[in-house]
Every structure is written in C-alpha cells, then in structure tokens.
Amino acid sequence: MDQPVIQRRRRILWLNVLTVLSAAILISAEVFGAAFAGSWAIASLFSLGALYARILDGLFVLCGIVVMVQFVRAARRVESFTTAE
C-alpha cells in the first residue's frame, strides 16, 4: 500500500533573506567596483586601448558574478531562508 505523503508547510524567514540580500548588495558594489577599477588599471598600464579595456571589463565582471553567486550560496547555508512549520 502507498504511504500517505505528509507535506509540511514552509515559511520564509524574511529577516534572513533581507540580511543576505543587504550583504550581497554591499559586497557586489565592492566586487564590481574593483572589477572595473582593475580592468581600467591593467588596460592603462599596458596601453591596451578602449576595445581591450571593455573586454577586460567583461571578463572581470564575469569573475565578479561568479564570486557573488558563491557568496549567496554560502550565505544560504549559514542563514536558512525557510523553516518548516
């Protein structure tokens, strides 16, 4: 016979969600600011020109996105977003 499936309702912990969101906004401002500053500095140092500066911008921003995704995933392990009722 089939066992009845008991579903528990999940409740969102908004305080934890807002904490992680706030930290992500703060850290992303620093990460993406550093990405643009770093690409500008490297392009200027090696006289790469505007096209290569934009390519470096894109590469560094992609690295920043990876960093932010890893941060949010790690933060979700520490600060759970839901709880069972």
SESE-770748 format. One record per atom (N, C-alpha, C, O, CB): z, y, x; residue in three letters. Coordinates in steps of 0.1 Angstrom, whole numbers, padded with zeros to 4 digits, always signed. Glycine has a CB too. Layout:
BEGIN
ZYXALA
...
// end
This chain:
BEGIN
+0000-0012+0008MET
+0000+0000+0000MET
+0000+0012+0009MET
+0005+0013+0020MET
+0012+0000-0009MET
-0006+0023+0003ASP
-0006+0035+0010ASP
+0007+0042+0009ASP
+0013+0043-0002ASP
-0017+0044+0005ASP
+0012+0048+0020GLN
+0024+0055+0020GLN
+0021+0070+0015GLN
+0010+0075+0019GLN
+0030+0056+0034GLN
+0029+0075+0007PRO
+0027+0089+0003PRO
+0028+0099+0015PRO
+0037+0097+0023PRO
+0036+0094-0008PRO
+0019+0108+0015VAL
+0019+0118+0026VAL
+0028+0130+0022VAL
+0026+0136+0012VAL
+0004+0123+0029VAL
+0038+0132+0030ILE
+0046+0144+0028ILE
+0042+0155+0036ILE
+0041+0155+0048ILE
+0061+0140+0031ILE
+0038+0166+0029GLN
+0034+0178+0037GLN
+0045+0188+0037GLN
+0050+0191+0026GLN
+0021+0184+0030GLN
+0047+0193+0049ARG
+0057+0203+0050ARG
+0050+0217+0050ARG
+0040+0218+0056ARG
+0066+0201+0063ARG
+0056+0226+0043ARG
+0050+0240+0044ARG
+0054+0246+0057ARG
+0065+0245+0062ARG
+0055+0248+0032ARG
+0044+0253+0062ARG
+0046+0260+0075ARG
+0048+0275+0072ARG
+0041+0281+0063ARG
+0035+0258+0085ARG
+0057+0282+0079ARG
+0059+0296+0077ARG
+0056+0303+0090ARG
+0060+0298+0101ARG
+0074+0299+0072ARG
+0049+0314+0089ILE
+0045+0322+0101ILE
+0058+0330+0105ILE
+0064+0337+0097ILE
+0033+0331+0098ILE
+0060+0330+0118LEU
+0071+0338+0124LEU
+0065+0351+0129LEU
+0061+0352+0140LEU
+0079+0330+0135LEU
+0065+0361+0120TRP
+0058+0373+0124TRP
+0064+0380+0136TRP
+0057+0387+0143TRP
+0058+0383+0112TRP
+0077+0379+0138LEU
+0083+0386+0149LEU
+0077+0380+0162LEU
+0074+0388+0172LEU
+0098+0384+0149LEU
+0075+0367+0163ASN
+0070+0361+0175ASN
+0055+0364+0176ASN
+0050+0367+0187ASN
+0071+0346+0174ASN
+0048+0365+0165VAL
+0033+0368+0166VAL
+0032+0383+0171VAL
+0024+0385+0180VAL
+0027+0367+0152VAL
+0040+0392+0166LEU
+0039+0406+0170LEU
+0044+0408+0185LEU
+0038+0416+0192LEU
+0048+0415+0161LEU
+0053+0400+0189THR
+0058+0401+0203THR
+0046+0397+0212THR
+0044+0404+0222THR
+0070+0392+0205THR
+0040+0385+0209VAL
+0029+0381+0218VAL
+0017+0390+0217VAL
+0011+0393+0227VAL
+0024+0367+0214VAL
+0014+0395+0205LEU
+0003+0405+0203LEU
+0006+0418+0211LEU
-0003+0423+0218LEU
+0001+0408+0189LEU
+0018+0423+0211SER
+0021+0435+0218SER
+0020+0433+0233SER
+0015+0441+0240SER
+0035+0440+0214SER
+0025+0422+0238ALA
+0024+0419+0252ALA
+0010+0417+0256ALA
+0006+0421+0267ALA
+0032+0406+0256ALA
+0002+0411+0248ALA
-0012+0408+0251ALA
-0020+0422+0252ALA
-0028+0423+0260ALA
-0019+0399+0240ALA
-0017+0431+0243ILE
-0023+0444+0244ILE
-0019+0452+0257ILE
-0028+0457+0263ILE
-0019+0453+0231ILE
-0007+0451+0260LEU
-0002+0458+0272LEU
-0009+0451+0285LEU
-0014+0458+0293LEU
+0013+0457+0273LEU
-0008+0438+0285ILE
-0014+0431+0297ILE
-0029+0433+0298ILE
-0034+0434+0309ILE
-0010+0417+0297ILE
-0036+0432+0286SER
-0050+0434+0286SER
-0055+0447+0291SER
-0065+0449+0298SER
-0056+0431+0272SER
-0047+0458+0288ALA
-0050+0471+0293ALA
-0050+0471+0308ALA
-0058+0477+0315ALA
-0041+0482+0287ALA
-0040+0465+0314GLU
-0038+0464+0328GLU
-0049+0455+0335GLU
-0055+0459+0345GLU
-0025+0459+0332GLU
-0052+0444+0328VAL
-0062+0435+0334VAL
-0076+0441+0334VAL
-0083+0440+0344VAL
-0062+0421+0326VAL
-0080+0446+0322PHE
-0093+0452+0322PHE
-0095+0465+0329PHE
-0105+0468+0335PHE
-0097+0454+0307PHE
-0084+0473+0330GLY
-0084+0484+0339GLY
-0086+0481+0353GLY
-0094+0487+0361GLY
-0071+0492+0337GLY
-0079+0470+0358ALA
-0080+0465+0371ALA
-0094+0459+0374ALA
-0100+0461+0385ALA
-0070+0455+0375ALA
-0100+0453+0363ALA
-0113+0447+0365ALA
-0124+0458+0367ALA
-0132+0457+0376ALA
-0117+0439+0352ALA
-0123+0469+0359PHE
-0133+0480+0361PHE
-0130+0487+0374PHE
-0140+0491+0381PHE
-0132+0490+0349PHE
-0118+0490+0377ALA
-0115+0496+0390ALA
-0119+0488+0402ALA
-0125+0493+0411ALA
-0100+0500+0391ALA
-0117+0475+0401GLY
-0121+0466+0412GLY
-0136+0466+0414GLY
-0141+0466+0425GLY
-0116+0453+0410GLY
-0143+0465+0402SER
-0158+0464+0403SER
-0164+0477+0409SER
-0173+0478+0416SER
-0164+0461+0390SER
-0158+0488+0404TRP
-0162+0502+0409TRP
-0160+0503+0424TRP
-0168+0507+0432TRP
-0155+0513+0402TRP
-0148+0498+0429ALA
-0144+0499+0443ALA
-0153+0490+0451ALA
-0158+0495+0462ALA
-0130+0495+0445ALA
-0156+0478+0447ILE
-0164+0469+0455ILE
-0179+0475+0455ILE
-0185+0474+0466ILE
-0164+0455+0449ILE
-0184+0479+0444ALA
-0197+0485+0443ALA
-0199+0497+0452ALA
-0209+0499+0459ALA
-0201+0488+0429ALA
-0188+0505+0452SER
-0189+0517+0461SER
-0187+0514+0476SER
-0194+0520+0484SER
-0178+0527+0457SER
-0179+0505+0479LEU
-0177+0501+0493LEU
-0189+0495+0499LEU
-0192+0498+0511LEU
-0165+0490+0493LEU
-0196+0487+0492PHE
-0209+0481+0497PHE
-0221+0488+0493PHE
-0232+0483+0495PHE
-0209+0467+0493PHE
-0220+0500+0487SER
-0232+0508+0482SER
-0242+0499+0474SER
-0254+0499+0478SER
-0239+0515+0494SER
-0237+0493+0464LEU
-0245+0483+0456LEU
-0254+0490+0446LEU
-0264+0484+0442LEU
-0236+0473+0450LEU
-0250+0501+0441GLY
-0258+0508+0431GLY
-0253+0505+0417GLY
-0244+0497+0415GLY
-0273+0504+0432GLY
-0259+0512+0407ALA
-0254+0511+0394ALA
-0256+0497+0387ALA
-0247+0492+0380ALA
-0260+0522+0385ALA
-0267+0491+0390LEU
-0270+0478+0384LEU
-0260+0468+0388LEU
-0255+0460+0380LEU
-0285+0474+0387LEU
-0258+0467+0401TYR
-0248+0457+0406TYR
-0234+0460+0402TYR
-0226+0451+0401TYR
-0250+0455+0421TYR
-0231+0473+0401ALA
-0218+0477+0396ALA
-0216+0472+0382ALA
-0205+0467+0379ALA
-0216+0492+0396ALA
-0226+0472+0373ARG
-0225+0467+0360ARG
-0224+0452+0360ARG
-0216+0446+0351ARG
-0237+0472+0351ARG
-0231+0445+0369ILE
-0230+0431+0370ILE
-0216+0427+0374ILE
-0210+0418+0368ILE
-0240+0425+0380ILE
-0210+0434+0384LEU
-0196+0431+0388LEU
-0186+0434+0376LEU
-0177+0427+0374LEU
-0192+0440+0400LEU
-0189+0445+0368ASP
-0181+0448+0356ASP
-0181+0436+0347ASP
-0170+0432+0343ASP
-0186+0460+0349ASP
-0192+0430+0345GLY
-0193+0419+0336GLY
-0186+0407+0341GLY
-0179+0400+0334GLY
-0208+0415+0333GLY
-0187+0404+0354LEU
-0181+0393+0360LEU
-0165+0394+0360LEU
-0158+0385+0356LEU
-0185+0391+0374LEU
-0161+0406+0363PHE
-0146+0409+0363PHE
-0141+0409+0349PHE
-0129+0404+0347PHE
-0143+0422+0370PHE
-0148+0414+0339VAL
-0143+0414+0326VAL
-0142+0399+0321VAL
-0133+0396+0314VAL
-0153+0422+0316VAL
-0152+0391+0324LEU
-0151+0377+0321LEU
-0139+0370+0327LEU
-0132+0362+0320LEU
-0164+0369+0325LEU
-0136+0373+0339CYS
-0124+0368+0345CYS
-0111+0374+0338CYS
-0102+0366+0336CYS
-0123+0373+0360CYS
-0112+0386+0333GLY
-0101+0392+0326GLY
-0099+0385+0312GLY
-0088+0382+0308GLY
-0103+0406+0323GLY
-0110+0381+0306ILE
-0109+0374+0293ILE
-0103+0360+0296ILE
-0094+0356+0288ILE
-0123+0372+0287ILE
-0106+0353+0306VAL
-0100+0340+0310VAL
-0085+0342+0312VAL
-0077+0334+0307VAL
-0107+0334+0322VAL
-0081+0352+0319VAL
-0067+0355+0321VAL
-0060+0357+0308VAL
-0049+0352+0306VAL
-0065+0367+0331VAL
-0066+0365+0299MET
-0059+0368+0287MET
-0058+0356+0278MET
-0048+0354+0271MET
-0067+0379+0279MET
-0068+0347+0277VAL
-0068+0335+0269VAL
-0056+0326+0275VAL
-0049+0320+0267VAL
-0081+0328+0270VAL
-0055+0325+0288GLN
-0045+0317+0294GLN
-0031+0323+0291GLN
-0022+0315+0288GLN
-0047+0316+0309GLN
-0030+0336+0291PHE
-0017+0342+0288PHE
-0013+0339+0273PHE
-0002+0336+0271PHE
-0018+0357+0290PHE
-0022+0341+0264VAL
-0019+0339+0250VAL
-0016+0324+0247VAL
-0006+0321+0240VAL
-0031+0343+0241VAL
-0023+0315+0253ARG
-0020+0301+0252ARG
-0006+0297+0257ARG
+0002+0290+0251ARG
-0030+0292+0259ARG
-0002+0303+0269ALA
+0011+0301+0274ALA
+0022+0307+0266ALA
+0032+0302+0264ALA
+0012+0306+0289ALA
+0019+0319+0261ALA
+0029+0326+0252ALA
+0031+0318+0239ALA
+0042+0318+0234ALA
+0024+0340+0250ALA
+0021+0312+0234ARG
+0023+0304+0222ARG
+0032+0292+0224ARG
+0039+0288+0215ARG
+0009+0299+0216ARG
+0031+0287+0236ARG
+0040+0276+0239ARG
+0055+0280+0239ARG
+0064+0273+0236ARG
+0037+0269+0252ARG
+0057+0292+0244VAL
+0071+0298+0245VAL
+0075+0303+0232VAL
+0087+0300+0228VAL
+0071+0308+0256VAL
+0067+0311+0226GLU
+0070+0317+0213GLU
+0062+0311+0202GLU
+0050+0314+0200GLU
+0068+0333+0213GLU
+0068+0301+0195SER
+0060+0294+0185SER
+0057+0304+0173SER
+0065+0312+0169SER
+0068+0282+0179SER
+0045+0302+0168PHE
+0040+0312+0157PHE
+0044+0307+0143PHE
+0044+0315+0134PHE
+0025+0313+0158PHE
+0047+0294+0142THR
+0050+0289+0129THR
+0063+0280+0130THR
+0067+0275+0141THR
+0038+0280+0123THR
+0069+0278+0118THR
+0080+0269+0117THR
+0079+0261+0104THR
+0073+0266+0094THR
+0094+0276+0118THR
+0084+0249+0104ALA
+0084+0241+0092ALA
+0095+0245+0083ALA
+0106+0247+0088ALA
+0084+0226+0095ALA
+0093+0245+0070GLU
+0104+0248+0061GLU
+0110+0236+0056GLU
+0119+0237+0048GLU
+0098+0257+0049GLU
// end
